[in-house]
C-alpha cells in the first residue's frame, strides 16, 4: 500500500469515521456531522471501505493519504478541531474517545 487514491473529502470522511468509532459505536449525531463535512455519496463509499478495514489498515491509509495531500500544520490543526467537534457532538466524550484524540494527535505529528 504505497498510494491511496482518495480526494481530500474522502480522507476527511475516513478520519472522522475512524474517530467516531473509537468507542465502537457511531451515533446519529456523529454521522450527521461527518455528512455535513462531505457529500452523502462520499460518506457512503468511504463508510463501506472503512467497515472492511482493520485498525492497522486504517491508520496506514490515513498516514499515506495525509502525506500524499501534503497536509501541513494548519491543515492538521483544522482536522483536529473537526475531530474534537465530532467527539463532543453526542454529548459524551468518554475515555476511549479521549485516548483516540491523543493517539491521532501523535500520529498527525509524524506526518
Biopython code that builds the backbone (N, CA, C, O; Angstrom):
import numpy as np
from Bio.PDB.StructureBuilder import StructureBuilder

atoms = [
    (1, "UNK", "N", (0.855, -1.183, 0.000)),
    (1, "UNK", "CA", (0.000, 0.000, 0.000)),
    (1, "UNK", "C", (0.893, 1.235, 0.000)),
    (1, "UNK", "O", (1.267, 1.743, 1.058)),
    (2, "UNK", "N", (1.228, 1.709, -1.183)),
    (2, "UNK", "CA", (2.116, 2.870, -1.296)),
    (2, "UNK", "C", (1.372, 4.160, -1.592)),
    (2, "UNK", "O", (1.831, 5.242, -1.227)),
    (3, "UNK", "N", (0.231, 4.051, -2.250)),
    (3, "UNK", "CA", (-0.578, 5.230, -2.538)),
    (3, "UNK", "C", (-2.044, 4.922, -2.246)),
    (3, "UNK", "O", (-2.488, 3.776, -2.313)),
    (4, "UNK", "N", (-2.760, 5.960, -1.926)),
    (4, "UNK", "CA", (-4.200, 5.863, -1.682)),
    (4, "UNK", "C", (-4.862, 6.848, -2.635)),
    (4, "UNK", "O", (-4.482, 8.018, -2.687)),
    (5, "UNK", "N", (-5.830, 6.385, -3.374)),
    (5, "UNK", "CA", (-6.487, 7.221, -4.369)),
    (5, "UNK", "C", (-7.725, 7.889, -3.770)),
    (5, "UNK", "O", (-8.850, 7.626, -4.197)),
    (6, "UNK", "N", (-7.506, 8.757, -2.775)),
    (6, "UNK", "CA", (-8.593, 9.473, -2.117)),
    (6, "UNK", "C", (-8.507, 10.961, -2.423)),
    (6, "UNK", "O", (-7.424, 11.522, -2.585)),
    (7, "UNK", "N", (-9.673, 11.581, -2.497)),
    (7, "UNK", "CA", (-9.727, 13.035, -2.518)),
    (7, "UNK", "C", (-9.556, 13.513, -1.074)),
    (7, "UNK", "O", (-9.571, 12.705, -0.146)),
    (8, "UNK", "N", (-9.395, 14.804, -0.890)),
    (8, "UNK", "CA", (-9.297, 15.334, 0.480)),
    (8, "UNK", "C", (-10.595, 15.078, 1.259)),
    (8, "UNK", "O", (-10.553, 14.775, 2.451)),
    (9, "UNK", "N", (-11.739, 15.200, 0.587)),
    (9, "UNK", "CA", (-13.013, 14.931, 1.265)),
    (9, "UNK", "C", (-13.103, 13.479, 1.718)),
    (9, "UNK", "O", (-13.599, 13.195, 2.808)),
    (10, "UNK", "N", (-12.625, 12.567, 0.887)),
    (10, "UNK", "CA", (-12.640, 11.155, 1.258)),
    (10, "UNK", "C", (-11.717, 10.906, 2.453)),
    (10, "UNK", "O", (-12.046, 10.125, 3.346)),
    (11, "UNK", "N", (-10.580, 11.562, 2.461)),
    (11, "UNK", "CA", (-9.662, 11.448, 3.585)),
    (11, "UNK", "C", (-10.311, 11.965, 4.865)),
    (11, "UNK", "O", (-10.251, 11.302, 5.900)),
    (12, "UNK", "N", (-10.920, 13.123, 4.806)),
    (12, "UNK", "CA", (-11.586, 13.698, 5.979)),
    (12, "UNK", "C", (-12.692, 12.758, 6.467)),
    (12, "UNK", "O", (-12.818, 12.516, 7.668)),
    (13, "UNK", "N", (-13.484, 12.233, 5.543)),
    (13, "UNK", "CA", (-14.557, 11.317, 5.926)),
    (13, "UNK", "C", (-13.992, 10.090, 6.631)),
    (13, "UNK", "O", (-14.532, 9.651, 7.647)),
    (14, "UNK", "N", (-12.911, 9.538, 6.099)),
    (14, "UNK", "CA", (-12.317, 8.337, 6.693)),
    (14, "UNK", "C", (-11.780, 8.638, 8.093)),
    (14, "UNK", "O", (-12.021, 7.874, 9.027)),
    (15, "UNK", "N", (-11.062, 9.733, 8.238)),
    (15, "UNK", "CA", (-10.509, 10.090, 9.547)),
    (15, "UNK", "C", (-11.631, 10.315, 10.557)),
    (15, "UNK", "O", (-11.545, 9.849, 11.693)),
    (16, "UNK", "N", (-12.672, 11.018, 10.154)),
    (16, "UNK", "CA", (-13.779, 11.272, 11.079)),
    (16, "UNK", "C", (-14.514, 9.978, 11.435)),
    (16, "UNK", "O", (-14.941, 9.806, 12.577)),
    (17, "UNK", "N", (-14.665, 9.072, 10.472)),
    (17, "UNK", "CA", (-15.260, 7.771, 10.769)),
    (17, "UNK", "C", (-14.375, 6.970, 11.729)),
    (17, "UNK", "O", (-14.865, 6.327, 12.658)),
    (18, "UNK", "N", (-13.079, 7.023, 11.488)),
    (18, "UNK", "CA", (-12.126, 6.335, 12.356)),
    (18, "UNK", "C", (-12.277, 6.856, 13.789)),
    (18, "UNK", "O", (-12.321, 6.076, 14.740)),
    (19, "UNK", "N", (-12.356, 8.162, 13.927)),
    (19, "UNK", "CA", (-12.507, 8.778, 15.247)),
    (19, "UNK", "C", (-13.876, 8.448, 15.852)),
    (19, "UNK", "O", (-13.970, 8.126, 17.036)),
    (20, "UNK", "N", (-14.917, 8.526, 15.053)),
    (20, "UNK", "CA", (-16.269, 8.269, 15.555)),
    (20, "UNK", "C", (-16.405, 6.862, 16.110)),
    (20, "UNK", "O", (-17.200, 6.623, 17.020)),
    (21, "UNK", "N", (-15.641, 5.942, 15.574)),
    (21, "UNK", "CA", (-15.723, 4.546, 16.002)),
    (21, "UNK", "C", (-14.755, 4.213, 17.136)),
    (21, "UNK", "O", (-14.572, 3.040, 17.461)),
    (22, "UNK", "N", (-14.141, 5.210, 17.735)),
    (22, "UNK", "CA", (-13.206, 4.991, 18.842)),
    (22, "UNK", "C", (-13.881, 4.257, 19.995)),
    (22, "UNK", "O", (-13.261, 3.427, 20.659)),
    (23, "UNK", "N", (-15.149, 4.566, 20.229)),
    (23, "UNK", "CA", (-15.891, 3.930, 21.318)),
    (23, "UNK", "C", (-16.758, 2.777, 20.813)),
    (23, "UNK", "O", (-17.652, 2.304, 21.514)),
    (24, "UNK", "N", (-16.479, 2.335, 19.592)),
    (24, "UNK", "CA", (-17.137, 1.184, 18.967)),
    (24, "UNK", "C", (-18.611, 1.401, 18.663)),
    (24, "UNK", "O", (-19.366, 0.448, 18.473)),
    (25, "UNK", "N", (-19.005, 2.656, 18.621)),
    (25, "UNK", "CA", (-20.377, 2.968, 18.207)),
    (25, "UNK", "C", (-20.383, 4.304, 17.481)),
    (25, "UNK", "O", (-19.641, 5.227, 17.817)),
    (26, "UNK", "N", (-21.227, 4.372, 16.498)),
    (26, "UNK", "CA", (-21.361, 5.571, 15.667)),
    (26, "UNK", "C", (-22.734, 6.170, 15.944)),
    (26, "UNK", "O", (-23.749, 5.583, 15.572)),
    (27, "UNK", "N", (-22.777, 7.313, 16.583)),
    (27, "UNK", "CA", (-24.078, 7.908, 16.885)),
    (27, "UNK", "C", (-24.641, 8.615, 15.651)),
    (27, "UNK", "O", (-23.912, 8.936, 14.712)),
    (28, "UNK", "N", (-25.928, 8.843, 15.676)),
    (28, "UNK", "CA", (-26.590, 9.580, 14.592)),
    (28, "UNK", "C", (-25.988, 10.971, 14.476)),
    (28, "UNK", "O", (-25.783, 11.473, 13.371)),
    (29, "UNK", "N", (-25.704, 11.597, 15.620)),
    (29, "UNK", "CA", (-25.118, 12.942, 15.612)),
    (29, "UNK", "C", (-23.738, 12.938, 14.946)),
    (29, "UNK", "O", (-23.402, 13.852, 14.193)),
    (30, "UNK", "N", (-22.950, 11.907, 15.230)),
    (30, "UNK", "CA", (-21.626, 11.809, 14.618)),
    (30, "UNK", "C", (-21.745, 11.623, 13.105)),
    (30, "UNK", "O", (-21.030, 12.264, 12.336)),
    (31, "UNK", "N", (-22.649, 10.744, 12.688)),
    (31, "UNK", "CA", (-22.863, 10.534, 11.250)),
    (31, "UNK", "C", (-23.287, 11.845, 10.573)),
    (31, "UNK", "O", (-22.765, 12.208, 9.518)),
    (32, "UNK", "N", (-24.229, 12.538, 11.188)),
    (32, "UNK", "CA", (-24.723, 13.794, 10.612)),
    (32, "UNK", "C", (-23.598, 14.824, 10.493)),
    (32, "UNK", "O", (-23.524, 15.555, 9.506)),
    (33, "UNK", "N", (-22.727, 14.878, 11.497)),
    (33, "UNK", "CA", (-21.618, 15.827, 11.451)),
    (33, "UNK", "C", (-20.673, 15.479, 10.298)),
    (33, "UNK", "O", (-20.221, 16.366, 9.574)),
    (34, "UNK", "N", (-20.379, 14.197, 10.133)),
    (34, "UNK", "CA", (-19.486, 13.788, 9.042)),
    (34, "UNK", "C", (-20.113, 14.125, 7.695)),
    (34, "UNK", "O", (-19.439, 14.632, 6.799)),
    (35, "UNK", "N", (-21.403, 13.843, 7.558)),
    (35, "UNK", "CA", (-22.105, 14.135, 6.296)),
    (35, "UNK", "C", (-22.149, 15.639, 6.034)),
    (35, "UNK", "O", (-22.207, 16.062, 4.879)),
    (36, "UNK", "N", (-22.122, 16.448, 7.091)),
    (36, "UNK", "CA", (-22.100, 17.904, 6.897)),
    (36, "UNK", "C", (-20.755, 18.373, 6.331)),
    (36, "UNK", "O", (-20.662, 19.458, 5.757)),
    (37, "UNK", "N", (-19.714, 17.547, 6.498)),
    (37, "UNK", "CA", (-18.369, 17.900, 6.010)),
    (37, "UNK", "C", (-18.122, 17.394, 4.594)),
    (37, "UNK", "O", (-17.326, 17.974, 3.854)),
    (38, "UNK", "N", (-18.802, 16.313, 4.215)),
    (38, "UNK", "CA", (-18.638, 15.713, 2.878)),
    (38, "UNK", "C", (-20.020, 15.370, 2.341)),
    (38, "UNK", "O", (-20.990, 15.336, 3.098)),
    (39, "UNK", "N", (-20.116, 15.115, 1.043)),
    (39, "UNK", "CA", (-21.426, 14.765, 0.489)),
    (39, "UNK", "C", (-21.807, 13.333, 0.868)),
    (39, "UNK", "O", (-20.949, 12.534, 1.244)),
    (40, "UNK", "N", (-23.091, 13.019, 0.767)),
    (40, "UNK", "CA", (-23.620, 11.730, 1.193)),
    (40, "UNK", "C", (-23.005, 10.562, 0.423)),
    (40, "UNK", "O", (-22.728, 9.516, 1.010)),
    (41, "UNK", "N", (-22.790, 10.727, -0.873)),
    (41, "UNK", "CA", (-22.208, 9.662, -1.703)),
    (41, "UNK", "C", (-20.790, 9.338, -1.217)),
    (41, "UNK", "O", (-20.430, 8.170, -1.077)),
    (42, "UNK", "N", (-19.997, 10.371, -0.963)),
    (42, "UNK", "CA", (-18.639, 10.178, -0.447)),
    (42, "UNK", "C", (-18.693, 9.466, 0.897)),
    (42, "UNK", "O", (-17.936, 8.527, 1.144)),
    (43, "UNK", "N", (-19.591, 9.918, 1.759)),
    (43, "UNK", "CA", (-19.726, 9.293, 3.076)),
    (43, "UNK", "C", (-20.033, 7.812, 2.935)),
    (43, "UNK", "O", (-19.401, 6.985, 3.593)),
    (44, "UNK", "N", (-20.989, 7.465, 2.092)),
    (44, "UNK", "CA", (-21.392, 6.063, 1.960)),
    (44, "UNK", "C", (-20.263, 5.198, 1.405)),
    (44, "UNK", "O", (-20.024, 4.091, 1.887)),
    (45, "UNK", "N", (-19.572, 5.713, 0.386)),
    (45, "UNK", "CA", (-18.474, 4.942, -0.209)),
    (45, "UNK", "C", (-17.342, 4.734, 0.797)),
    (45, "UNK", "O", (-16.813, 3.629, 0.920)),
    (46, "UNK", "N", (-16.975, 5.783, 1.506)),
    (46, "UNK", "CA", (-15.892, 5.687, 2.480)),
    (46, "UNK", "C", (-16.325, 4.840, 3.682)),
    (46, "UNK", "O", (-15.514, 4.104, 4.244)),
    (47, "UNK", "N", (-17.582, 4.940, 4.071)),
    (47, "UNK", "CA", (-18.084, 4.131, 5.176)),
    (47, "UNK", "C", (-17.966, 2.639, 4.843)),
    (47, "UNK", "O", (-17.561, 1.841, 5.688)),
    (48, "UNK", "N", (-18.318, 2.275, 3.622)),
    (48, "UNK", "CA", (-18.184, 0.880, 3.198)),
    (48, "UNK", "C", (-16.730, 0.424, 3.248)),
    (48, "UNK", "O", (-16.434, -0.677, 3.711)),
    (49, "UNK", "N", (-15.821, 1.279, 2.767)),
    (49, "UNK", "CA", (-14.399, 0.952, 2.803)),
    (49, "UNK", "C", (-13.912, 0.840, 4.252)),
    (49, "UNK", "O", (-13.173, -0.083, 4.596)),
    (50, "UNK", "N", (-14.326, 1.775, 5.081)),
    (50, "UNK", "CA", (-13.921, 1.774, 6.489)),
    (50, "UNK", "C", (-14.330, 0.468, 7.183)),
    (50, "UNK", "O", (-13.554, -0.102, 7.950)),
    (51, "UNK", "N", (-15.545, 0.004, 6.912)),
    (51, "UNK", "CA", (-16.041, -1.219, 7.549)),
    (51, "UNK", "C", (-15.208, -2.441, 7.153)),
    (51, "UNK", "O", (-15.121, -3.399, 7.922)),
    (52, "UNK", "N", (-14.604, -2.423, 5.982)),
    (52, "UNK", "CA", (-13.793, -3.558, 5.519)),
    (52, "UNK", "C", (-12.380, -3.555, 6.111)),
    (52, "UNK", "O", (-11.720, -4.594, 6.141)),
    (53, "UNK", "N", (-11.921, -2.405, 6.576)),
    (53, "UNK", "CA", (-10.542, -2.263, 7.053)),
    (53, "UNK", "C", (-10.416, -2.593, 8.531)),
    (53, "UNK", "O", (-11.352, -2.407, 9.309)),
    (54, "UNK", "N", (-9.231, -3.090, 8.905)),
    (54, "UNK", "CA", (-8.930, -3.217, 10.330)),
    (54, "UNK", "C", (-8.200, -1.942, 10.764)),
    (54, "UNK", "O", (-7.920, -1.079, 9.932)),
    (55, "UNK", "N", (-7.893, -1.819, 12.048)),
    (55, "UNK", "CA", (-7.273, -0.592, 12.565)),
    (55, "UNK", "C", (-5.928, -0.304, 11.906)),
    (55, "UNK", "O", (-5.636, 0.841, 11.558)),
    (56, "UNK", "N", (-5.113, -1.336, 11.736)),
    (56, "UNK", "CA", (-3.800, -1.140, 11.123)),
    (56, "UNK", "C", (-3.943, -0.599, 9.705)),
    (56, "UNK", "O", (-3.263, 0.356, 9.329)),
    (57, "UNK", "N", (-4.831, -1.211, 8.918)),
    (57, "UNK", "CA", (-5.044, -0.742, 7.546)),
    (57, "UNK", "C", (-5.539, 0.701, 7.541)),
    (57, "UNK", "O", (-5.109, 1.511, 6.719)),
    (58, "UNK", "N", (-6.439, 1.014, 8.454)),
    (58, "UNK", "CA", (-6.977, 2.366, 8.535)),
    (58, "UNK", "C", (-5.915, 3.398, 8.849)),
    (58, "UNK", "O", (-5.842, 4.443, 8.201)),
    (59, "UNK", "N", (-5.087, 3.105, 9.847)),
    (59, "UNK", "CA", (-4.017, 4.039, 10.215)),
    (59, "UNK", "C", (-3.014, 4.204, 9.078)),
    (59, "UNK", "O", (-2.537, 5.310, 8.822)),
    (60, "UNK", "N", (-2.702, 3.119, 8.406)),
    (60, "UNK", "CA", (-1.770, 3.172, 7.278)),
    (60, "UNK", "C", (-2.346, 4.044, 6.153)),
    (60, "UNK", "O", (-1.647, 4.887, 5.591)),
    (61, "UNK", "N", (-3.612, 3.831, 5.837)),
    (61, "UNK", "CA", (-4.267, 4.628, 4.794)),
    (61, "UNK", "C", (-4.289, 6.109, 5.158)),
    (61, "UNK", "O", (-4.030, 6.965, 4.313)),
    (62, "UNK", "N", (-4.599, 6.408, 6.417)),
    (62, "UNK", "CA", (-4.645, 7.801, 6.867)),
    (62, "UNK", "C", (-3.271, 8.447, 6.716)),
    (62, "UNK", "O", (-3.153, 9.541, 6.165)),
    (63, "UNK", "N", (-2.245, 7.778, 7.200)),
    (63, "UNK", "CA", (-0.886, 8.320, 7.147)),
    (63, "UNK", "C", (-0.438, 8.570, 5.707)),
    (63, "UNK", "O", (0.066, 9.644, 5.379)),
    (64, "UNK", "N", (-0.626, 7.582, 4.869)),
    (64, "UNK", "CA", (-0.212, 7.713, 3.461)),
    (64, "UNK", "C", (-0.962, 8.851, 2.780)),
    (64, "UNK", "O", (-0.366, 9.657, 2.065)),
    (65, "UNK", "N", (-2.272, 8.912, 3.007)),
    (65, "UNK", "CA", (-3.080, 9.927, 2.339)),
    (65, "UNK", "C", (-2.765, 11.339, 2.838)),
    (65, "UNK", "O", (-2.768, 12.288, 2.053)),
    (66, "UNK", "N", (-2.493, 11.483, 4.138)),
    (66, "UNK", "CA", (-2.096, 12.799, 4.656)),
    (66, "UNK", "C", (-0.812, 13.271, 3.967)),
    (66, "UNK", "O", (-0.693, 14.439, 3.595)),
    (67, "UNK", "N", (0.131, 12.366, 3.804)),
    (67, "UNK", "CA", (1.387, 12.711, 3.127)),
    (67, "UNK", "C", (1.150, 13.041, 1.658)),
    (67, "UNK", "O", (1.710, 14.008, 1.142)),
    (68, "UNK", "N", (0.328, 12.249, 0.984)),
    (68, "UNK", "CA", (0.035, 12.486, -0.436)),
    (68, "UNK", "C", (-0.618, 13.844, -0.672)),
    (68, "UNK", "O", (-0.356, 14.508, -1.675)),
    (69, "UNK", "N", (-1.471, 14.246, 0.269)),
    (69, "UNK", "CA", (-2.170, 15.529, 0.118)),
    (69, "UNK", "C", (-1.392, 16.689, 0.726)),
    (69, "UNK", "O", (-1.893, 17.811, 0.799)),
    (70, "UNK", "N", (-0.162, 16.415, 1.164)),
    (70, "UNK", "CA", (0.723, 17.454, 1.694)),
    (70, "UNK", "C", (0.086, 18.268, 2.824)),
    (70, "UNK", "O", (0.159, 19.497, 2.838)),
    (71, "UNK", "N", (-0.532, 17.568, 3.759)),
    (71, "UNK", "CA", (-1.119, 18.261, 4.905)),
    (71, "UNK", "C", (-0.011, 18.926, 5.714)),
    (71, "UNK", "O", (0.999, 18.307, 6.051)),
    (72, "UNK", "N", (-0.229, 20.206, 6.015)),
    (72, "UNK", "CA", (0.733, 20.928, 6.841)),
    (72, "UNK", "C", (0.128, 21.159, 8.226)),
    (72, "UNK", "O", (-0.965, 20.675, 8.518)),
    (73, "UNK", "N", (0.837, 21.896, 9.069)),
    (73, "UNK", "CA", (0.390, 22.116, 10.443)),
    (73, "UNK", "C", (-0.997, 22.759, 10.495)),
    (73, "UNK", "O", (-1.827, 22.360, 11.313)),
    (74, "UNK", "N", (-1.261, 23.742, 9.639)),
    (74, "UNK", "CA", (-2.570, 24.399, 9.635)),
    (74, "UNK", "C", (-3.680, 23.424, 9.251)),
    (74, "UNK", "O", (-4.755, 23.435, 9.850)),
    (75, "UNK", "N", (-3.418, 22.574, 8.246)),
    (75, "UNK", "CA", (-4.405, 21.575, 7.836)),
    (75, "UNK", "C", (-4.682, 20.595, 8.976)),
    (75, "UNK", "O", (-5.831, 20.234, 9.231)),
    (76, "UNK", "N", (-3.629, 20.174, 9.651)),
    (76, "UNK", "CA", (-3.762, 19.243, 10.779)),
    (76, "UNK", "C", (-4.538, 19.899, 11.919)),
    (76, "UNK", "O", (-5.379, 19.255, 12.546)),
    (77, "UNK", "N", (-4.261, 21.170, 12.189)),
    (77, "UNK", "CA", (-4.982, 21.882, 13.243)),
    (77, "UNK", "C", (-6.478, 21.928, 12.943)),
    (77, "UNK", "O", (-7.294, 21.712, 13.839)),
    (78, "UNK", "N", (-6.840, 22.205, 11.703)),
    (78, "UNK", "CA", (-8.254, 22.228, 11.315)),
    (78, "UNK", "C", (-8.877, 20.842, 11.458)),
    (78, "UNK", "O", (-10.006, 20.707, 11.929)),
    (79, "UNK", "N", (-8.151, 19.837, 11.057)),
    (79, "UNK", "CA", (-8.615, 18.464, 11.176)),
    (79, "UNK", "C", (-8.831, 18.085, 12.643)),
    (79, "UNK", "O", (-9.821, 17.434, 12.976)),
    (80, "UNK", "N", (-7.923, 18.482, 13.505)),
    (80, "UNK", "CA", (-8.064, 18.197, 14.933)),
    (80, "UNK", "C", (-9.293, 18.907, 15.522)),
    (80, "UNK", "O", (-9.967, 18.360, 16.394)),
    (81, "UNK", "N", (-9.578, 20.109, 15.049)),
    (81, "UNK", "CA", (-10.781, 20.813, 15.515)),
    (81, "UNK", "C", (-12.044, 20.061, 15.092)),
    (81, "UNK", "O", (-12.994, 19.955, 15.868)),
    (82, "UNK", "N", (-12.055, 19.544, 13.872)),
    (82, "UNK", "CA", (-13.196, 18.748, 13.404)),
    (82, "UNK", "C", (-13.357, 17.486, 14.248)),
    (82, "UNK", "O", (-14.476, 17.098, 14.584)),
    (83, "UNK", "N", (-12.253, 16.856, 14.585)),
    (83, "UNK", "CA", (-12.298, 15.641, 15.398)),
    (83, "UNK", "C", (-12.825, 15.956, 16.800)),
    (83, "UNK", "O", (-13.646, 15.210, 17.334)),
    (84, "UNK", "N", (-12.361, 17.050, 17.394)),
    (84, "UNK", "CA", (-12.851, 17.447, 18.720)),
    (84, "UNK", "C", (-14.349, 17.725, 18.680)),
    (84, "UNK", "O", (-15.089, 17.313, 19.573)),
    (85, "UNK", "N", (-14.787, 18.423, 17.644)),
    (85, "UNK", "CA", (-16.216, 18.701, 17.479)),
    (85, "UNK", "C", (-16.998, 17.401, 17.384)),
    (85, "UNK", "O", (-18.059, 17.258, 17.992)),
    (86, "UNK", "N", (-16.475, 16.465, 16.625)),
    (86, "UNK", "CA", (-17.112, 15.157, 16.466)),
    (86, "UNK", "C", (-17.260, 14.453, 17.815)),
    (86, "UNK", "O", (-18.319, 13.903, 18.118)),
    (87, "UNK", "N", (-16.206, 14.470, 18.618)),
    (87, "UNK", "CA", (-16.240, 13.782, 19.902)),
    (87, "UNK", "C", (-17.267, 14.392, 20.857)),
    (87, "UNK", "O", (-17.824, 13.682, 21.694)),
    (88, "UNK", "N", (-17.522, 15.679, 20.744)),
    (88, "UNK", "CA", (-18.451, 16.328, 21.660)),
    (88, "UNK", "C", (-19.880, 16.393, 21.129)),
    (88, "UNK", "O", (-20.789, 16.765, 21.870)),
    (89, "UNK", "N", (-20.099, 16.041, 19.860)),
    (89, "UNK", "CA", (-21.406, 16.238, 19.245)),
    (89, "UNK", "C", (-22.506, 15.384, 19.889)),
    (89, "UNK", "O", (-23.665, 15.797, 19.915)),
    (90, "UNK", "N", (-22.162, 14.221, 20.401)),
    (90, "UNK", "CA", (-23.183, 13.374, 21.024)),
    (90, "UNK", "C", (-23.267, 13.578, 22.535)),
    (90, "UNK", "O", (-24.011, 12.873, 23.217)),
    (91, "UNK", "N", (-22.507, 14.537, 23.056)),
    (91, "UNK", "CA", (-22.570, 14.872, 24.475)),
    (91, "UNK", "C", (-21.825, 13.908, 25.380)),
    (91, "UNK", "O", (-21.956, 13.988, 26.602)),
    (92, "UNK", "N", (-21.040, 12.993, 24.805)),
    (92, "UNK", "CA", (-20.335, 12.007, 25.622)),
    (92, "UNK", "C", (-18.903, 11.864, 25.118)),
    (92, "UNK", "O", (-18.656, 11.205, 24.108)),
    (93, "UNK", "N", (-17.968, 12.480, 25.823)),
    (93, "UNK", "CA", (-16.543, 12.413, 25.466)),
    (93, "UNK", "C", (-15.878, 11.443, 26.444)),
    (93, "UNK", "O", (-15.242, 11.852, 27.414)),
    (94, "UNK", "N", (-16.042, 10.141, 26.162)),
    (94, "UNK", "CA", (-15.575, 9.124, 27.108)),
    (94, "UNK", "C", (-14.069, 8.865, 26.983)),
    (94, "UNK", "O", (-13.392, 9.451, 26.138)),
    (95, "UNK", "N", (-13.569, 7.984, 27.835)),
    (95, "UNK", "CA", (-12.128, 7.738, 27.915)),
    (95, "UNK", "C", (-11.573, 7.161, 26.607)),
    (95, "UNK", "O", (-10.442, 7.475, 26.236)),
    (96, "UNK", "N", (-12.334, 6.335, 25.910)),
    (96, "UNK", "CA", (-11.828, 5.792, 24.641)),
    (96, "UNK", "C", (-11.685, 6.892, 23.597)),
    (96, "UNK", "O", (-10.739, 6.891, 22.809)),
    (97, "UNK", "N", (-12.624, 7.825, 23.596)),
    (97, "UNK", "CA", (-12.526, 8.953, 22.663)),
    (97, "UNK", "C", (-11.366, 9.866, 23.050)),
    (97, "UNK", "O", (-10.672, 10.388, 22.178)),
    (98, "UNK", "N", (-11.152, 10.061, 24.339)),
    (98, "UNK", "CA", (-10.025, 10.878, 24.799)),
    (98, "UNK", "C", (-8.698, 10.252, 24.364)),
    (98, "UNK", "O", (-7.784, 10.945, 23.917)),
    (99, "UNK", "N", (-8.615, 8.937, 24.505)),
    (99, "UNK", "CA", (-7.400, 8.238, 24.088)),
    (99, "UNK", "C", (-7.209, 8.299, 22.576)),
    (99, "UNK", "O", (-6.084, 8.446, 22.097)),
    (100, "UNK", "N", (-8.297, 8.188, 21.825)),
    (100, "UNK", "CA", (-8.208, 8.292, 20.369)),
    (100, "UNK", "C", (-7.722, 9.675, 19.961)),
    (100, "UNK", "O", (-6.901, 9.800, 19.052)),
    (101, "UNK", "N", (-8.215, 10.706, 20.618)),
    (101, "UNK", "CA", (-7.780, 12.069, 20.318)),
    (101, "UNK", "C", (-6.280, 12.216, 20.526)),
    (101, "UNK", "O", (-5.589, 12.799, 19.690)),
    (102, "UNK", "N", (-5.778, 11.694, 21.629)),
    (102, "UNK", "CA", (-4.336, 11.748, 21.902)),
    (102, "UNK", "C", (-3.555, 10.958, 20.855)),
    (102, "UNK", "O", (-2.520, 11.415, 20.368)),
    (103, "UNK", "N", (-4.049, 9.788, 20.517)),
    (103, "UNK", "CA", (-3.352, 8.938, 19.542)),
    (103, "UNK", "C", (-3.313, 9.586, 18.162)),
    (103, "UNK", "O", (-2.274, 9.579, 17.503)),
    (104, "UNK", "N", (-4.427, 10.141, 17.727)),
    (104, "UNK", "CA", (-4.450, 10.802, 16.418)),
    (104, "UNK", "C", (-3.554, 12.035, 16.417)),
    (104, "UNK", "O", (-2.880, 12.321, 15.427)),
    (105, "UNK", "N", (-3.550, 12.754, 17.519)),
    (105, "UNK", "CA", (-2.673, 13.929, 17.621)),
    (105, "UNK", "C", (-1.208, 13.515, 17.458)),
    (105, "UNK", "O", (-0.450, 14.167, 16.741)),
    (106, "UNK", "N", (-0.821, 12.445, 18.117)),
    (106, "UNK", "CA", (0.557, 11.936, 17.980)),
    (106, "UNK", "C", (0.842, 11.462, 16.567)),
    (106, "UNK", "O", (1.908, 11.735, 16.015)),
    (107, "UNK", "N", (-0.115, 10.750, 15.980)),
    (107, "UNK", "CA", (0.059, 10.254, 14.608)),
    (107, "UNK", "C", (0.235, 11.408, 13.633)),
    (107, "UNK", "O", (1.108, 11.362, 12.766)),
    (108, "UNK", "N", (-0.581, 12.434, 13.769)),
    (108, "UNK", "CA", (-0.527, 13.571, 12.839)),
    (108, "UNK", "C", (0.797, 14.324, 12.950)),
    (108, "UNK", "O", (1.238, 14.934, 11.976)),
    (109, "UNK", "N", (1.432, 14.291, 14.110)),
    (109, "UNK", "CA", (2.709, 14.969, 14.271)),
    (109, "UNK", "C", (3.824, 14.276, 13.493)),
    (109, "UNK", "O", (4.859, 14.881, 13.216)),
    (110, "UNK", "N", (3.613, 13.015, 13.143)),
    (110, "UNK", "CA", (4.627, 12.279, 12.390)),
    (110, "UNK", "C", (4.553, 12.561, 10.889)),
    (110, "UNK", "O", (5.460, 12.209, 10.136)),
    (111, "UNK", "N", (3.470, 13.194, 10.470)),
    (111, "UNK", "CA", (3.267, 13.460, 9.027)),
    (111, "UNK", "C", (4.009, 14.708, 8.617)),
    (111, "UNK", "O", (3.965, 15.097, 7.450)),
]
sb = StructureBuilder()
sb.init_structure("model")
sb.init_model(0)
sb.init_chain("A")
sb.init_seg("    ")
for serial, (resi, resn, name, xyz) in enumerate(atoms, 1):
    if name == "N":
        sb.init_residue(resn, " ", resi, " ")
    sb.init_atom(name, np.array(xyz, "f"), 0.0, 1.0, " ", f" {name:<3s}", serial, name[0])
structure = sb.get_structure()
